[in-house]
Amino acid sequence: MDPILTEEKCLNAFPALKTVLYKGCIIRFAETYSNRSNSANPLYTRREDYEDVIRYAEKHYADNKQAACFKVISTDSYTSLDDLLERKSYEKIHETDILSLPLQYTPLNTDINIVLSSSFSDNWLRSMCALQTMNESDAKTCTRILKAVQVETIVCSFFVNSEFAACGYTTIENGCAGFYDIVVKKELRNKGLGRQVMLTLMNEAHKRGCTTGYLQVMKNNEPAYHLYEKLGFTYSYSYWYRKK
């Protein structure tokens, strides 16, 4: 997978509430909720502009009373940026891998009530935020972010005994499916529900013409990493944040 094109899709799957563009850098703001929507993404920034872009981003984050944050991906073009940020005392945090696989239909047998939709309902958003035990402020911001998604989506709800038990969503762009917010209720984890969420979304994406799937998983999330590897996902590239 092309890391830059994949990063574009990741930005579309979880948009910021405010965005500033400067010299090929996409600087995002979302009331401090999630580094994904509160970081500078220099996808098209020239190396000779790194110093200027860092100063520009630092000013805007300071104006918003936020710590400056850059997203760095593991490509050669980002090496000098990563070194520069390290010299400027930016801490490296939240190392994450992008995994991908060719999509194909996988038979799925389940007695769980599965509901698929093409948009984020208020009930789904409340339930997903509750599964992640978000505080009220973060839940409101996350809700606004997901309601701003403009690409095609598949939103999945799983019910066990009429109880909202697990969920996830997929975004679709140019034959590529991204899988996000795969969450299982704490009391029901390690029972295969996460796998069923993924297989349901993978099958539906395949039905809609997607040939490739990808997702993000933090390096230290061993249970999730194990699940995705069992499903056939393999390593594509990594990213991390540099935060002041």
Secondary structure in CASP SS format (residue, H / E / C, confidence):
PFRMAT SS
TARGET T0000
AUTHOR 0000-0000-0000
METHOD secondary structure of the structure
MODEL  1
M C 1.00
D C 1.00
P H 1.00
I H 1.00
L H 1.00
T H 1.00
E H 1.00
E H 1.00
K H 1.00
C H 1.00
L H 1.00
N H 1.00
A H 1.00
F C 1.00
P C 1.00
A C 1.00
L C 1.00
K E 1.00
T E 1.00
V E 1.00
L E 1.00
Y E 1.00
K C 1.00
G C 1.00
C E 1.00
I E 1.00
I E 1.00
R E 1.00
F E 1.00
A C 1.00
E C 1.00
T C 1.00
Y C 1.00
S C 1.00
N H 1.00
R H 1.00
S H 1.00
N C 1.00
S C 1.00
A E 1.00
N E 1.00
P C 1.00
L C 1.00
Y C 1.00
T C 1.00
R C 1.00
R H 1.00
E H 1.00
D H 1.00
Y H 1.00
E H 1.00
D H 1.00
V H 1.00
I H 1.00
R H 1.00
Y H 1.00
A H 1.00
E H 1.00
K H 1.00
H H 1.00
Y H 1.00
A H 1.00
D H 1.00
N C 1.00
K C 1.00
Q C 1.00
A C 1.00
A C 1.00
C E 1.00
F E 1.00
K E 1.00
V E 1.00
I E 1.00
S C 1.00
T C 1.00
D H 1.00
S H 1.00
Y H 1.00
T H 1.00
S H 1.00
L H 1.00
D H 1.00
D H 1.00
L H 1.00
L H 1.00
E H 1.00
R H 1.00
K C 1.00
S C 1.00
Y C 1.00
E E 1.00
K E 1.00
I E 1.00
H E 1.00
E E 1.00
T E 1.00
D E 1.00
I E 1.00
L E 1.00
S E 1.00
L E 1.00
P E 1.00
L C 1.00
Q C 1.00
Y C 1.00
T C 1.00
P C 1.00
L C 1.00
N C 1.00
T C 1.00
D C 1.00
I C 1.00
N E 1.00
I E 1.00
V E 1.00
L E 1.00
S E 1.00
S C 1.00
S C 1.00
F C 1.00
S C 1.00
D H 1.00
N H 1.00
W H 1.00
L H 1.00
R H 1.00
S H 1.00
M H 1.00
C H 1.00
A H 1.00
L H 1.00
Q C 1.00
T C 1.00
M C 1.00
N C 1.00
E H 1.00
S H 1.00
D H 1.00
A H 1.00
K H 1.00
T H 1.00
C H 1.00
T H 1.00
R H 1.00
I H 1.00
L H 1.00
K H 1.00
A C 1.00
V C 1.00
Q C 1.00
V C 1.00
E E 1.00
T E 1.00
I E 1.00
V E 1.00
C E 1.00
S E 1.00
F E 1.00
F E 1.00
V E 1.00
N C 1.00
S C 1.00
E E 1.00
F E 1.00
A E 1.00
A E 1.00
C E 1.00
G E 1.00
Y E 1.00
T E 1.00
T E 1.00
I E 1.00
E E 1.00
N C 1.00
G C 1.00
C E 1.00
A E 1.00
G E 1.00
F E 1.00
Y E 1.00
D E 1.00
I E 1.00
V E 1.00
V E 1.00
K C 1.00
K H 1.00
E H 1.00
L H 1.00
R C 1.00
N C 1.00
K C 1.00
G C 1.00
L H 1.00
G H 1.00
R H 1.00
Q H 1.00
V H 1.00
M H 1.00
L H 1.00
T H 1.00
L H 1.00
M H 1.00
N H 1.00
E H 1.00
A H 1.00
H H 1.00
K H 1.00
R C 1.00
G C 1.00
C C 1.00
T C 1.00
T E 1.00
G E 1.00
Y E 1.00
L E 1.00
Q E 1.00
V E 1.00
M E 1.00
K C 1.00
N C 1.00
N C 1.00
E H 1.00
P H 1.00
A H 1.00
Y H 1.00
H H 1.00
L H 1.00
Y H 1.00
E H 1.00
K H 1.00
L C 1.00
G C 1.00
F C 1.00
T E 1.00
Y E 1.00
S E 1.00
Y E 1.00
S E 1.00
Y E 1.00
W E 1.00
Y E 1.00
R E 1.00
K E 1.00
K C 1.00
END
